Amino acid sequence: MASIFTKIINGEIPSYKIAEDENYYAFLDINPIAKAHTLVVPKKETDYIFDIDDNTLGGLVIFTKRIAKAIEKSVECKRIGVVVLGLEVPHAHIHLVPLNNESDVDFRKPKLQLSVAEFKQIAASIRGNFV
């Protein structure tokens, strides 16, 4: 059975897409811990990030870097935190979280409640800075 991320990639479930190419897809987390919290996934469904073949993993990191640079230009933050948890969805993914201090990357804190308009504005801003 396809993961929720595969369904998002295939357009079966809507997302606030940031960018995609033939191998990777980036979209806003709908339960964000910070504005512009973004998920980056390989299109090929693999449960565990360290089971991804070396070329795909290297490409994922480079694609993720490009997304992170676009986020930095879109929201005020000191850094972009990079987190790989991999327990919540059986499809390897990287969380990119804008940070101003270390506690900003605490996944136990309450999730932000953003409107559809806010999600669309954030996604558009990041897309506009993606190169």
C-alpha positions, 0 to 999 in steps of 0.5 A: 500500500502506498504511503501518504507521501506517495499519495501526495506525490501522485496528487491523490492527496493535496499538498502545499508543494514547494518544488519537485523534480523527477526524483524528489518532492518538497511540501509544507508540513500540515502540522508544522512546529514552525512557519515554513516547516517543510518536508522533503521526500524521495519520490521512490518510496523507501521506509528508512533513509539509510536504505536509500541507494547512495546516488538517490540519498546524495541527490536528496541532500542536494535537493534539500539544501536548495529548499533550505536556502529558499526557506531562509530567504522566505522567513526570518530565522537564524538557521534551518534545522534538519531532522530525520525521525522516520517513525511517523510515516514509512517513507523516508523524509527530511524535516526542514524547520526554521530555527531561532533557538534550539527549542524551536525543533521540539516536536512535542510542542503544540503544532501551529494552527495556520489558515489555508491562506497562510499556508498558500502564502508561505508556499508561494514565498518559498517557491519564489526563492527556489533556484 
